[in-house]
Amino acid sequence: MQVIVRDNNIEQALRVLKKRMQREGIFREMKARSSYEKPSEKRVREKAEAVRRARKLARKKAQREGLLPAPKKKVRVSSR
């Protein structure tokens, strides 16, 4: 994974790197590998993740088809 540092702005590059790592799921994987997970616990977790993904997919499909209202858009208020 590469992040380009512009104008020696390390803080911005670190923010971009953290965001990319979060999106890739690296932090979650590091946490999971920090301790042993029993095979039965792994099956339960993977099953729950699959159910969550299926529900999310069904919800998105229902929103596209107009059966559910679309989520409300977040309004950003800048204090500058």
N, C-alpha and C positions, 0 to 999 in steps of 0.2 A: 504494500500500500504506500503510495507516494503523496506527499503534500508539498506544494510549492510555497516557499517562503518569499513573500514580496516585501521589498523595502525593509528588510531585517525586522519584520513584524512577527516575532515569535508567538506572541499571545494569540493573534488571529490564526496562525498556522496550527497551534495546539487546539483551538476551538474546532477548527475544521477536521482535524485528525480525530478528536473525541467523537464528533458527530458521525463521522464515517464508521468508526469502530462500533458505535452504538447501533447504527443501521445494519451492520454486518452481524451483530450478535456476539461479538468477541467478549464483551464484558460478562454476558450471561454464561457463555461457555467457560470462561475462567472461573466464575463462581461455582459452576457445576463440577468442575474438575478439582476444586480445592479440597473436596472430601469425597469419600467413597459413597456410591449410591447403590443400594441393593438392586438386583435385577427386578424384583417385584415392584419396588418404588419407581424404577425406570419405566416399566410397562404402564403403571398408573399415570405417571407424568406425561408420557408420550400419548396415551389415550386421551387425557384431558386436553392436551394441546391440539390433537386432531379434532376433537369435538368443538373447541373454540374456533379453529380455522373454518370448520364446516358451517358453524352458526354465522360467522362473519361473512362468509361467501354468500349464504342464503339471504342475510340481511341486505348486502349490497345488491344482490339480484332483485330482491323485492323493491328496493328503492329505485332501481333503474326502470322496473316495470310499472312503477307508480302505485304500488300497493302500500308502501310505507312513505311517510313524508321524508324528504331529504334532511340531513342534519343541518342545524343552524350554523351559519358561517360565523367565525370568530371575528370580532371587531377589535382592531388594534388601536389603542389610543397612545400616541406618542407624547411624552411630557417634555419635549424639547422646545 
